[in-house]
Amino acid sequence: MTTLSVPLNKELEQHVENLVESGYGANKADAVRKAIQAAAEEQAIQAVLKASSEPALSGNLRDLAEKII
């Protein structure tokens, strides 16, 4: 496991403390780990949603190529 030392301004420090006080994490490190994991999950969800909205190519490749050319 890697340890990171990250400077936080007072506002972010207060947010972390609020997360611990609300029970989101057992301590500051746990709250930050959970927040990073939640951000990573949100990023993955957004990538899936973006990919699902992209037009999909289907059908005969020759027909599709003729439409493009």
N, C-alpha and C positions, 0 to 999 in steps of 0.2 A: 504494500500500500504506500502511496506517495503522500507526503505531507506538503501542503502549500501554505505559504504565508502571504496573505492578501490584505493590504491596507483597506480599511473601510472608513468612509466618512461617518459622522455621528448619526446621520439619518439611516444609513444602511445598518449600522450597528444596532440602532434601536429596533429596526425591523426584525433583525435576527433575534434579539432579546424578546420581542413580542411573540415570535414564532415559538420560542422555548416556553414562555409563560403560558401560551395558549395550548401547549401540549403537542404541537406539531413535531417537535423533536425533543429527545431526552436531554440534549445539551446543545450548545452553539454549533459544534461540529456536525452533530446529527442533523440539526435543522438545515444547515448549509448543504450537506450531502443530499438530503431529501429535496431541497429546492432545486439543486442542479439536476437531479434525476427527473423531477417534474418538468423542468425546462427541456430536457432531452426528449422526453416522451411527447411533449407538445410539438416540438420540432419534427419528430417522426410522423405524428398525426397530420401536421400541415403538409409534409412531403407527400403522404399518401393521398390526401385530399386534392392537392395540386395535380398529381399524376392521374387521378381518376377523372379529372375534368379535361384532360388533354384528349384531343380527338384520336381515336384508335384506328389504325389501318387494318382492314380485314378484307378478305376476298382474294380473287385471283391476282397474283403479282403482276402478270402481264397487263391485265386490265388497269390495274392501279398505275403502272408505269406509263401507259398510254395517256391516262388522265393528267399525269404530271408533265409529260413532254409536250 
